[in-house]
Amino acid sequence: MKLILSIFSGIDLLGKAFSANGFCVVKADDINLDGGDIRKFKAVLNKFDGVVGGPPCQDFSRLNRNPKGYSMEMLNEYIRIVGEASHTWFLCENDV
């Protein structure tokens, strides 16, 4: 079975689609209800076949082409985790 890391998952529709197609999905939100923070998350090297997620993207919309602040910080966290995971592939979703 393929193991997928889903970060910035929210209600995780992307992860649910992968799960429905036979993947095992592990979730890591940007801020968890239990106090977890994506900035402290460390991916386990060579354990995930892929990384999926959609970091906050409000600053990247057509109406606001000035990436900064939280959105830019979270995009950098996405890039960091993708690099740490040493995965086979990744998918970065932007819903704007």
VMD Tcl script that draws the C-alpha trace (Angstrom):
set ca {
  {0.00 0.00 0.00}
  {1.25 3.50 -0.85}
  {1.69 5.90 2.09}
  {0.83 9.56 1.46}
  {1.55 12.54 3.72}
  {-1.25 15.12 3.50}
  {-0.21 18.50 4.92}
  {-2.39 21.61 5.33}
  {-5.24 19.16 5.03}
  {-8.20 21.04 6.58}
  {-11.19 18.81 5.78}
  {-8.75 16.90 3.55}
  {-10.78 16.44 0.38}
  {-7.51 15.83 -1.46}
  {-6.49 13.17 1.05}
  {-9.95 11.59 0.88}
  {-9.60 11.24 -2.90}
  {-6.27 9.46 -2.50}
  {-7.70 7.28 0.28}
  {-10.65 6.31 -1.92}
  {-8.12 5.13 -4.51}
  {-6.27 2.78 -2.17}
  {-3.65 5.05 -0.59}
  {-3.00 5.22 3.15}
  {-3.13 8.92 4.10}
  {-1.41 10.50 7.12}
  {-2.58 14.04 7.96}
  {-0.61 16.99 9.34}
  {-2.51 20.29 9.57}
  {-0.84 23.71 9.78}
  {-2.33 24.27 13.26}
  {-3.90 21.28 15.02}
  {-6.64 21.31 17.62}
  {-4.23 19.55 20.00}
  {-1.80 22.49 19.80}
  {0.46 21.03 17.10}
  {2.09 23.45 14.68}
  {3.33 22.58 11.16}
  {6.45 24.67 11.84}
  {7.51 22.04 14.38}
  {6.56 19.05 12.22}
  {9.39 16.82 11.03}
  {8.74 14.38 8.20}
  {10.14 10.88 8.54}
  {12.77 10.35 5.85}
  {11.92 7.81 3.10}
  {8.62 6.67 4.65}
  {6.14 8.43 2.36}
  {5.58 7.65 -1.30}
  {4.14 11.11 -1.91}
  {3.27 14.42 -0.28}
  {0.04 16.28 -1.04}
  {-1.35 19.52 0.29}
  {-2.47 23.04 -0.26}
  {-0.77 25.66 1.89}
  {-2.82 28.80 2.61}
  {-2.96 30.71 -0.65}
  {-5.02 33.88 -0.13}
  {-2.00 36.07 -0.90}
  {-1.53 34.26 -4.24}
  {-5.02 34.97 -5.62}
  {-5.58 36.93 -8.83}
  {-6.84 39.84 -6.75}
  {-3.86 39.90 -4.42}
  {-0.55 39.25 -6.17}
  {1.59 40.22 -3.19}
  {2.67 37.01 -1.43}
  {3.78 37.79 2.11}
  {3.08 37.01 5.72}
  {1.42 33.78 6.79}
  {0.76 32.47 3.26}
  {4.40 32.83 2.25}
  {5.59 31.32 5.54}
  {3.31 28.30 5.08}
  {4.42 27.84 1.45}
  {8.01 27.74 2.72}
  {6.97 25.15 5.34}
  {5.42 23.05 2.56}
  {8.69 23.22 0.60}
  {10.67 22.28 3.73}
  {8.52 19.24 4.48}
  {8.57 18.06 0.87}
  {12.37 18.20 1.00}
  {12.54 16.41 4.37}
  {10.27 13.57 3.27}
  {12.56 12.57 0.36}
  {9.43 11.36 -1.42}
  {8.88 10.02 -4.91}
  {6.40 12.77 -5.88}
  {4.42 15.72 -4.50}
  {1.27 17.63 -5.37}
  {0.83 21.25 -4.28}
  {-2.79 22.35 -4.70}
  {-3.84 25.99 -5.00}
  {-7.61 26.54 -4.92}
  {-7.64 30.20 -5.92}
}
mol new
graphics top color blue
foreach p $ca { graphics top sphere $p radius 0.5 }
foreach p [lrange $ca 0 end-1] q [lrange $ca 1 end] { graphics top cylinder $p $q radius 0.2 }
display resetview
